[in-house]
Amino acid sequence: MPHPDHEKNRAAWNEMVGIHYDHPDYRTKEFLEGHSKLMPIERSALGDVRGKTLLHLMCQFGLDTLSWAREGAIVTGVDISDESIRRAEQLAREAKLSAMFVRSDVLDLIGVIDGQFDIVFQSYGTYMWISDIQKWGKVVGHYLKPGGVFFIADTHPARPMFYDPPISYFATSPDRATGVPDYCDRDYKIKNELVEWQHPLSEIINSLIDAGLTIEHLGEYNKMYYAEESDWVRGSDGYWTPPSGPTPYPLMFSLKARKR
Ligand SMILES: C[S@@+](CC[C@H](N)C(=O)[O-])C[C@H]1O[C@@H](n2cnc3c(N)ncnc32)[C@H](O)[C@@H]1O
């Protein structure tokens, strides 16, 4: 039985993905010219991926998935959005890269694809769309080979405490929004409802430990993977900070864990 709020997000992402695909911030054109979409944090954490199998959860239209494929990984991308998967498959054909893309809710993935992977990867705008982090951890653990690596880089769960108005670090009810601006094209107001959940870092870490993973590294950063406001400044490493300079609180975290 599909999760009703995840289905709302599916409709919203189906609405948004075309905007992102064509938006200069996503650099789809540059990717097709040979540029990689990967950022320094995940590159240095995962190193040489040649010949490794990689499962990318919540991959949108596959720019990062296909960037890993270009680095030599054998990739599978999963996303809940039909339009994301359609565009990911189209992008793989255009880029002449081999990849498998699967449409599924990440929480319903077990049984949809077979096998286990050397790497499970997730990045930049993902866990807040998941209603049940404990169940998500089980999916990650299920698809990792023993000794396999899970890596995530994303918004730090403390970040919403510094929004105006703030969101509690321990909020248990999801945040529901309609008519919010798209994060690339701020003139476009998203018609479908978006439902986001707040998950403390302890919840994320403990779900992975409970799923049989050992945490190897936790990173915290006062820079962001996108411009939260149009006046944010992009550094030479590709990450963004407010015009006033680095924040006194974390904007992103990263986590590397290994299946026992
Ligand atoms: C910010 S995007 C992906 C991040 C990637 N770094 C990017 O920008 O292309 C978030 C993605 O999560 C997907 N998503 C949201 N909820 C999901 C769910 N329950 N299961 C699988 N994918 C989901 C959306 O469809 C969207 O493509």
The ligand as an ORCA input file, in Angstrom:
! r2SCAN-3c Opt
* xyz 0 1
  C      16.652     16.810     -4.253
  S      16.252     15.446     -5.220
  C      17.598     14.374     -5.364
  C      18.851     14.700     -4.969
  C      19.935     14.762     -6.026
  N      21.112     15.185     -5.340
  C      19.581     15.745     -7.092
  O      19.522     16.953     -6.799
  O      19.350     15.355     -8.226
  C      15.217     14.437     -4.187
  C      14.682     13.224     -4.929
  O      14.080     12.340     -3.985
  C      13.006     11.689     -4.636
  N      12.127     11.130     -3.628
  C      11.316     11.805     -2.763
  N      10.689     10.932     -1.963
  C      11.098      9.683     -2.315
  C      10.804      8.373     -1.849
  N       9.949      8.184     -0.844
  N      11.416      7.313     -2.445
  C      12.284      7.501     -3.484
  N      12.596      8.722     -3.973
  C      12.017      9.803     -3.396
  C      12.378     12.784     -5.472
  O      11.564     12.274     -6.492
  C      13.610     13.540     -5.960
  O      13.989     13.090     -7.218
*
